[in-house]
Amino acid sequence: MHNTAMQRYLFAFLMFEMMRAIHTNYVPACARIIMMLIFNYSNLVDPLLKDLRAFVTNFAGIKAGDRVLDVCCGTGEQVLDYGRRGIIATGVDNDPNMLNVALKNRKRHDLLTTSFQLADAKELPFPNGYFNYASISFGLHDKPRLIRKSVVSEIKRVVKRNGIIILVDFNVPLPQNAFGLFARTIEFFAGGEHYRSFKDYLASGGLDSIVKEHGLVELNRTQLKSGLIGVIKLIND
Ligand SMILES: C[S@@+](CC[C@H](N)C(=O)[O-])C[C@H]1O[C@@H](n2cnc3c(N)ncnc32)[C@H](O)[C@@H]1O
C-alpha cells in the first residue's frame, strides 16, 4: 500500500478506536499518553484547519499594510497566511515549543512582515489601540472562564476603537455529527484543565456568551466544517 494511504488508514483506525473507547467510557490512562506520542498539533490539527486560515483573512477583510495581532497563535499558521498577503502580523503564544514551529515556518517562507513573541495573552505586551485587527482561533475554549475573560479584555485593549476582532472557536452547541464527535475526542485526549475548560465553554454558551459579556458589536458570522466551527467578526466598540 502507498505510504500516505497507509498513514490515512492508520489514522482512521485510531480515530475510530478512540471514539469507540470514549463512547463506552473505557479509556485506559496509557491511551492518552500513546495518543500524545503519536500525534502533535502540527501533524494532527494544522492539516485539518489548513483551509480555515485563508478563509479567516478573507472573511475579516484584512488587507496588505494592516496591522494585525493573532492571539494564542500556536504554530503560527494564521499569522503566516496574513504574511503571505503583505499584512503586518504578530503572533503571540505562551508555549515556546509552538513558537519554535512557527518561527521555523516563518523562516522557510521568508515572510518579512510577520513576527512572533512569547507572551501571556492575559497581559499582552502592546500599547492600547496598537492594532487595527486581532484574531484568536481556538484560544478560548481551552481556558478557564476567568482567563477567557482576561484574554478577551486584553484583545479589546490592544485593538483600536472601531477596529475589528475575529473570534474563531467551536460552535455551541456542537453539531451532532462526526465533526462534533471528533472535537469531543480531541478535547478529551487533551485532558486536565483543558478538557474541564472545554466543558465549561460549552456549558456557558461559547462565543455568543463571550460576545455578550464584552459588549462587542457583531458585524457578521458564519459556520464551517458542518457547523463545528463558528467565526464571528466584531467591532471593538
Ligand atoms: C488550541 S491551540 C490554538 C492554536 C492556533 N490559534 C490555531 O488556531 O491552531 C491554543 C494555543 O493557546 C496557547 N495558550 C494557552 N494559554 C495561553 C496564554 N495564557 N497566553 C498565550 N497563549 C496561550 C497554547 O500554547 C496553544 O498554542
The ligand as an SDF file (V2000), in Angstrom:
LIG
                    3D

 27 29  0  0  0  0  0  0  0  0999 V2000
   -5.7500   25.0900   20.7000 C   0  0  0  0  0  0  0  0  0  0  0  0
   -4.2920   26.0000   20.4350 S   0  0  0  0  0  0  0  0  0  0  0  0
   -4.7640   27.0540   19.0860 C   0  0  0  0  0  0  0  0  0  0  0  0
   -3.5830   27.4680   18.2610 C   0  0  0  0  0  0  0  0  0  0  0  0
   -3.8840   28.3000   16.9990 C   0  0  0  0  0  0  0  0  0  0  0  0
   -4.5340   29.5410   17.2970 N   0  0  0  0  0  0  0  0  0  0  0  0
   -4.6730   27.5390   15.9750 C   0  0  0  0  0  0  0  0  0  0  0  0
   -5.7240   28.0260   15.5320 O   0  0  0  0  0  0  0  0  0  0  0  0
   -4.2400   26.4680   15.5660 O   0  0  0  0  0  0  0  0  0  0  0  0
   -4.2900   27.1060   21.8090 C   0  0  0  0  0  0  0  0  0  0  0  0
   -2.9950   27.8800   21.9510 C   0  0  0  0  0  0  0  0  0  0  0  0
   -3.1210   28.7840   23.0490 O   0  0  0  0  0  0  0  0  0  0  0  0
   -1.8570   28.8910   23.6810 C   0  0  0  0  0  0  0  0  0  0  0  0
   -2.0730   29.4580   25.0150 N   0  0  0  0  0  0  0  0  0  0  0  0
   -2.7130   28.8810   26.0580 C   0  0  0  0  0  0  0  0  0  0  0  0
   -2.7560   29.7330   27.1120 N   0  0  0  0  0  0  0  0  0  0  0  0
   -2.1310   30.8740   26.7040 C   0  0  0  0  0  0  0  0  0  0  0  0
   -1.8430   32.1190   27.3290 C   0  0  0  0  0  0  0  0  0  0  0  0
   -2.2290   32.3820   28.5940 N   0  0  0  0  0  0  0  0  0  0  0  0
   -1.1660   33.0440   26.6350 N   0  0  0  0  0  0  0  0  0  0  0  0
   -0.7670   32.8120   25.3520 C   0  0  0  0  0  0  0  0  0  0  0  0
   -1.0170   31.6560   24.7130 N   0  0  0  0  0  0  0  0  0  0  0  0
   -1.6810   30.6950   25.3760 C   0  0  0  0  0  0  0  0  0  0  0  0
   -1.3360   27.4640   23.6650 C   0  0  0  0  0  0  0  0  0  0  0  0
    0.0530   27.4300   23.8460 O   0  0  0  0  0  0  0  0  0  0  0  0
   -1.7700   26.9960   22.2800 C   0  0  0  0  0  0  0  0  0  0  0  0
   -0.7630   27.2470   21.3250 O   0  0  0  0  0  0  0  0  0  0  0  0
  1  2  1  0
  2  3  1  0
  2 10  1  0
  3  4  1  0
  4  5  1  0
  5  6  1  0
  5  7  1  0
  7  8  2  0
  7  9  1  0
 10 11  1  0
 11 12  1  0
 11 26  1  0
 12 13  1  0
 13 14  1  0
 13 24  1  0
 14 15  1  0
 14 23  1  0
 15 16  2  0
 16 17  1  0
 17 18  1  0
 17 23  2  0
 18 19  1  0
 18 20  2  0
 20 21  1  0
 21 22  2  0
 22 23  1  0
 24 25  1  0
 24 26  1  0
 26 27  1  0
M  CHG  2   2   1   9  -1
M  END
$$$$
